[in-house]
């Protein structure tokens, strides 16, 4: 039963309990023969009285309580709410002339307390039986502590104490404030402060530490993680403060420390109400089922979309995701399709069947070294495939399409930057030649946590005890985690008016060397002692840092931290389309000269080293196109 249905059930149950308990007491008091006029009088007053009591119960938050965790605090709330209702009932009966023995009212009050409380506690007992959990405590599996002792920590503590056979034995809380040590919160003692966490772990044989500090700074979280790892304890972290506010915190959604804890960026919080309204009952198509596409799928399902269609070329990647989404979001129609965006007709057919309101184009190869080793395939997939998707959206009159680009577009000489640049030009050309679809580009920084990202590579090396290789101590990038990237995509969707580019610019990028250093420490190891850090030099065309966006474009700030917007280019799509067709034909026919010439004509900045040697100096500038294009000029 979901949260909304539980509330409806509780409302109905409480309405019945309020009236049944009173009528039962009348029936017993008058030995089965209550006066008929008394019954009629009560029925005439019961509607207003019942409504008043329900409003009081709501004020006492009896319908916000998580039924799985109902305990003494909820019982106190029930008694308080029913007592206030009891006083109002006495006054109401007196003012309306309905005179009853006080004993009748008091006995009805006792039964009402018992009834209102019983449903809330019986749910917990029934849930245990349903999950085959014994009410008798079993042998405890592990000792654990919770860092923090606020409302969030108390909620987690309740679940642990009520399910010790599943979660283990809670030793106590550990606090940031020394003055709170030795106090008790919800029956659990605060056994020490965070500075003593290593000693506490050793003293009590703690196997797991749960960090329940949703508002703490990332710097403080990092310090605690390092202390726990040095003590060889596993670490779990509650989700962000938004989940706490929404009452979604439980042990089932704790997570191990990850990329968000490594980066010092301010965490972006989505406006839940605004986002729900925007996505409610919409059909969404996501092209690309990698970690960005997968996380975006989860988030959009949370926000009440009607249908999700996800297209990816890899079966294994979307199989598990499909099962997950169907299990967690039964109200969303989920359709997973194995297809390549290089197949133009297939993409068009998919859009015709799925009829999406919004399309997110997340697909494309992203490993620079592999792309440079296979330039024809890189261009065929990333450029021609992208063109197929956005042209299909125009043909099917899709309302909105968002291209997930990269701020590496400023490094046009690279294969990733060069192809992203061309893709943005395609988006711009269609914006000016097609008025049915609103096109927007969203440039993310380098996403950490993706497959083949630098952090996943580092973690693998740390696990194997191998050195970490850094190109240069001063290499810096605009890094962003997967979760933050998806939040940025959603926020940009809400802000977009079409014909725009949204760009992440951290202003103070993260140094890769510092990132690797902290990652080693957060794994409980010592840099240069347990894990070596080696500098192996920059690769060809690799830069210490990429050009800043504001060097080329007039950026305007948005309501999103570190995200700026600018207008797209000036592109004549008819001319660009002709050159794209030549590019596709040359790749399909294996014409290296034609492929290189077309690619350079479209984007003259592509590094010639990535192209066939035979191209040489035969390339002519595509003057007619380039005059129209006017690199990085903002449309006023």
N, C-alpha and C positions, 0 to 999 in steps of 0.2 A: 504494500500500500504506500503510495507516494505521499509527500508532505501535505499537499492540498487536500487529498482525500481523507487523511487522518484528521485534519482540522474539521472538515465537514462531519465526519463520524463523531467527533467529540462534541460538536455543537448539538447534533441530534440527540446523542446520548444524554447530555446534560439537561436539555429541555425535558426529556422524558423523566429523568431522575428527579428533577425539581418537583414535578407534578405528581408522579407516582408515589413518592415517599409521603407527601402530604395526604393524598387520598387514602393511602394504606393506613396511616395513623388514625385518620377519621374513622375508617372502617373498623379498626381494632377498638378504638375508644367507645364507639357506639355498638359494639358487639355485632357487627355486620349489618346494622340498620341505621346508617347516618340519616339525619333529617333531609328530606328532599330539597327544602328551601335553602338549607345551608350549602348543599352541593351546587345548586344553581347560582347562589351568591358567589361561591369560590370560582366557579367556571367563568363568571362575568369579570372577575378581577384578575384571573390567572394570566391573561395575555400580557398586561402591563407589568405584572409582578415578575413573570418569567423573563421578559425582555430586559427588565432592570437588573435581574440577577446575572443574566448572560453578559451584559455590559460590564458589570462588576468583575466577573470572572476574567473577562478579557483584559481589564485594567490590571489585574493581578498576574497577567501573562500565563494563564493556565493553558492557553492554546499554542503558546510558543515553546513550551517545554519539550525536550527530546524524550520521547517515551521510553526509549531503550535505557536511559540513564536516570529515570525517576527514582528519587530517594528522599531523605529526610527534608531537604530544602523544598522539594516540591510539595511534600506533605504539609509543611508550615504554610506555604502559599495557599493550598486548598483550604485549610482550616481558617486562615485569615479571610479569604474571599467569601466562604460560606457564612462566616460570622457577621461580616458586614451586610451580606444579603439578609441574614436573620434579623438584624436590627431594623433594616429598612422594611422588612415584612411586617414586623410588629407595629411600626409606626403607620404603615399603609393600611393595615387592617383596622387600627384604632380610628384613623381619620375617615374611613369609609363606613364605619359603624358595624363592622363584622367582629363581634366579641367572641373570643374563644378562650378556653382554659390555657394558661401558660404552659401547662404540662404537655398539651397537644403540640403546641408550637416547638417546644424544646425537644420533644421526642422526634419530631419531623426533622429538626435541625441535626440531631445526632445521626439519623439515618441518611440524611443528605450528604453529610461529611463522609460517611462510610462509602456511599455509592459513588460520589464524585472521585474520591481517592482510589477506589477499587479498580476502576477501569484503567487508570494510569499506571498502577502497579502490576495489574494482571497482565498487561501487554509485555512487560519485561520478563515475567515468568514464562509466558507462552512462547516468547521469542527464544528463550533458552531451550525449551523442549523442541521447538522447531529446528534449531541448529544442533540438536542432540548434545546439548551442554548440560552437564550435571550441575545441580544446584549445590551439591556438596563439593567443597574444594578438593581438587586433585593435587598431586605433587607439583610444586612450583618449578618452572623450567629455568628461570634466570632472574637475577637481581637487576633492577633498573632504577634510575633516578630521573627527575624532571627538573630542568633548569627553568626557573620562573615559578611563581605561586599565585598568579592572577587568575582571572576568570577562565582564560584559555587552558592554563595548566590544571586548574581544578576540574574542568570538563574531561581532560585527558585522564587525570587521576581517577575520576569516578569509573571510567570505562575499564581501566586496568584493575581496580579493586573488585569490580563486579565480574570480571572475566580473568582471574589470575591463572586459570588453567591454560588460557590461550596466550596471554601477554607476559606473564611472569609476576614476580613479587616486587611491589613498589617500596623502595627503602625510604624515600622522602623527597622533599623539594630542596633545590639549591638556589639561593637568591643572589641578586646583585647587591642588595642592601644588607650590610652586616647587622644592622639594628633589628632586623626581622628574624635573625637566627634564633632557633629554639621555640619559636611560636608555632602554633598549629593552624592550618587552613583546611577546612572541610575534613577534619580528623586526621590530616597528614602533617607530620612534623617537618619543619624547615631545619635541615641538619647541618647546613653550612653555607658559605658564600662561594661564588664562582672562582675566586683566587685559590681556593682549597680543593678544586675539583679533582686534581690528580690524586691527592691524598685520600679523598673520599672514595674514589673509584677503587683504589688499592685496599683501603680499610674494609669496605663492605663487599668486595668481590663483585663489583658492578660490571655487567656485560654490555649494557646498553644505556646511552644517555639520550633523553628526549629534550630538545631545545624548544621551549614553548614561550618564546619572546617575540610575538608578531610585530612589535613596534621598535624592536632594538635595531641599532645601526648595523650595517654589514660588517663594519670594522670589529664591533664587539662580538658578532656571531663568529667571525673568522678566528678571533682569539680563543673563544670557547672550544671551537672545533679542534684547533691545534692542541689545546690542553688535553682534550678527550683522546685524541689520536696518540699523543705521547703516552697516555696511560693505557693504550691498546683497548679502548672501549668503542663499540659501534656507536654511530651518531645518527639520530633521526631528527628531522626538522619539521615543525608545523608549517602549513602553507601560509600565504600572506594574510595581512590584516583584513582584506576584503572577505576572505572565506570565514574568518572568525566572526565578523559582523553578520554574515549571512547564516551563521549557525551550522556551517558545513564541516566543522573540525571534528575528526575522530581518528582513532588509530589506523583506520583503513586508508586515510589519505596523507599519512606522514611520508616524508621523502628523505632520501639520503642527501647529504650536502652535494651541491653541484655547481654549475656554471654561474648561477645567480649570486652565489656567495663569493665567487672569485672576483666578480666585477664590482666596481664601486659606484655604479650608476644608481641614480635614484629610481626605485621601482615604480613603474607606471601602473596606476590603478584605473581600471575601466569604469565608466559610468554605467552600472548594471541596468538601471531603468531605461536610460536612453538607448543602450545597445539592444536590449530586449525588444523595445518598440520597433527599432529599425529592422531587425532580422525576423521578427515574428511572422510565421506562415510563408516565408520565402523559400524558393527552390534555388539551391546553390550548386554550381559545378566547379570542382577543383581539378585542374590538370596538373598532375605531379603528386605522387603519394609518398615523397620523402618525408623527413622529419618535420619540415615546415608545413607541408600539406597535411600530414597526419595530425599535428598539434592544432592546426587551423580547423580541421574537421571536428575535433573534440570540442573546441571552444564554440564553434557555431552551433553544434548540437545542443550545447548548454543554453544557448540563447533562443531556442525555440523555433529554429527553421523547420519548415515542413518536410523538405526533401534534400538529401545530400547525394550528389553523384560524384564519384571520384574516379579519375582516369589515370592509370599508370601502366607502364610496360612490364613491371615485375610482379609476378603472381605472389611470391612469398611476402612481399612488403605489404600488400593490401589484404591478404587473407586474415591475419591476426587482427588487423585494424577493423575489418568488417565485423568479426565476431565480437570485438570489444564494444563497438558502437551499437550494435543490435542489442547487446546485453544491457548496456547502461542507458540507452536512449530509445526505448521501445516505441515512443510516439513519433520518431523521425523515420521517414522512409529512406533506407540506405541502399544505394546501388553502386557496387564496385565493378568497374569495367577494365579489362585488360586490353590496352590499345596503344599504338604509337602515334604521337602527334605528327609524325612524318606522313601518315596516311590521311590525306586531306578529305577524301570522301567519307571515311570512317568517322572522323571528327565532326564533320557536318551532320552525319546521321545521328551521332550521339546527342548533339545539341537539339536536333529536331525532335528526338524522342523525349529527352529530359526536360526541355523547355525551361531552362534556368532563368531566374531574374538577375542573378549575379554570376560572373565567371571570374575565378582567380587562376591566373596563368603562373604556376610555380615551377613548371617543369624545365629541365635543362641540365646538361652536364656542368659540373662546377670545379673539377680538379684541373688546375692550370697545366700541370706537367703532362697529364694524359691528353688534354685538349691540344697541346702543342705537338704532341707525338702523333695525333690523329686529326689534323686540321680539317680535312674534308668532312669527316663524320661529325666533328664539332660544329661546323657551319651548317651541315645538313640538318642535324637535330635541333641545335639551339636557335638558328635563324629561320630556316625554311619551315621547321615544325612550328615555331612561334607564329610565323606568318599564317600558317594554316589555321591555327586556333583563333587568332584575332579576326581573320577574314570570315571565318565561319560564324563568329559572333555578330559581325556586321550583316551577313546574309540572313541570319535568323532573327535579326532585330532585337538582340539581347540588350537589356537596359544598361547594364554596367559591366565593364571588364577592367580588372586590375592586374597589371603586369608586375610581378615581384622581381625587380631589377637589383642591381648592386651598385654601391658607390665606387666600385672599381671601374665604372664607366669612364672615370677621369683618366684612367690608365689605358687609353685607346690602343696603345701598341701591343698590349697583351691580348691573348685570344678571348679570355673572359670579358675584359673591358671592351674590346672591339666588337664582339658579338652583342653585348648588352647595348652598346651605343646604336648599332643597326636596329635592334629590336625596338628601342625607344623611338627611332626615326619612323619605323613602321607604324607604331602607335600614333605618332603625331600626324603622319600622312592620312591615316584613316579618320582621325579626329576632324580633319579639315574637309574630307571628302564624303564622310558618312555622318548623318545627323541623328541616326536612330540609336546609336550606342555611345555611352559616355566612357571614354578611355582615360585611364590614369596609370602612371608609373610610380612604384614605391621602391626607392633604393634603400636597401638594408646595408648595414655594415657587414663585416665578416662574421658569420653566424657560428658561434662556438657550440659544440655539442652535436652538430650534424655528423652524418657518416663521413669519415675521412677528414674531419676537422683536426686542427692542430692539437686541441685538448684531448680528443680521443686517442690520437697518436701518442701524446705525452703519457697518458694514463697506462697505455699498453706497455710502454717502455719502463715506466715506474714499476709496474706489476712484475716485469721480467728482470728488474734490477739493472736495466741497461741505461747508458747515458742519454741525456736529452740534448739534442742538437739545435742550436739557435744560429740563424744566419749572421746576426750581428746584435750586439748589446743594445743598439739604438733603434732597432726595427720596431715600428709602432703602427697600430691599426685601430680602426673604429670597431671594436669587438662588441657583439651583442649576443645574448643567450636566445635559445629557441623560444622560450616562453615570452620574453620581452619582444622579440621580433613579431610574434603573432599578435600581441597586444597593439604594437605599432600599426600593423596591417589593418586591424579592426578599427582603430581610431582614425586612421587615414581614410578608410572607407566612409566613415561617418562625416568627415570633414570635406571630402572631395566634391567638387562641382564639375569635374571633367576638364580635359585639356590641361592637366597639371602634372608636375613631378614633385613627389615628396622625398626629401633626402635626409637621412640621419647624418648629423655632423656633431660628434662628441666634443669638438673644440680642443679637448685635451685627450688624445687617443691613449690607449693602453700600450705600454711597452711589453713586447712578447717575453723578454728576459725576466721582467718582474712577475709576469703571469706564471711562467714556469717555476720560478723560485717559490711563489706562494702555494702553487699546486703541490709541490713536494712537501712543504711544511704542513699543509692541510691533510696530507696522507700520513702524518705522524713521522715523517723522515726529515733528515738534515741535508740541505743542499751541500754539494761538494764532498760530503762525507758518505752518506748512504746512497745518494744519487748524484752523479756528475752532471755538470752543466758545461757543454762544450760549444764553442763558436766555430762554425765551419764555412762561413763566407756566403755572400749573396749569390744567388743564381743569376744567369744571364737575364737581363730585363727586369730583375727584381729590384725594388726600391726600398730605401729605409722608411719612407712614408710617402703616401700618395698625395697628389695635389688636393688642396682644400676646395670644396665646392664653390665658395664665394669668390674664387679667383676668376671663374668663368661666367658665373651666373649671378643674377640679382636675386638673392634669397630673401624671402620674407618669413618672419617667425610665425609659428602656429601655437595653438593652445597645448601642444604636446612638447614636453621637454626634449631638446636636442633634435627636433624634427622641423625642417624648413620646407617651404614650397616655392616653386618657380614655374614659369610657363614652359610648355614644350617648344620644340624647334619650329622652323618654317619649312615644311617639306611638301614638295609636289609629288603626291602619291602615284600618279600615273607614270611619271618618269621612273620613280623608285621601283614600282611594280615591274616595269619592263626589265630593269637590271636584275631584280630578284629572280625573274623567270629564266634569264640567261644563266644566272648563278646555279639555279637548280638543275637546269639541263646539262651544264658542264660537269656537275658532280655525278649525276646519274650516268652520263656517257663516259666518264673517266677522262674528261678533257682538262688536263692540268692547267694549260695556258688560259683556257676560257674561264676556269674557276678563279685563278689568281687575278686575271684582269677585271672580272666582274666584282670581286671582293674589294680590290683597291679602288675601283670606280665608286663603289658605294661608300667606303670608309677609307680615305687615303692614308689614315694614320696607322692602319694595321702594319705591324712589323714585317718587312719584306723577307726576313729570315724564316718566317713561318710559311712562306709560299715557295712554289717550285723555282729552281734556279733559272729555268729557261725564260722566266718572265722578264728579268733584267730591266732595262730602261725602256722597254717597248710600251709601258703603260702610259696612256694619255689621261690627262685630268678630265674628269667628267664635268666640264665647265657649266653646262646648262643646269645640271643638278645642284652643283655646289653654290652657284649664285642664289638659287632658291633656298638652299639649306641655311646659309649664314650661321656658322658654328656657334652654338650656345647663346644665340641672340634671343632675348626675352620678347615674347609677343606682348605688346602694350595694349 
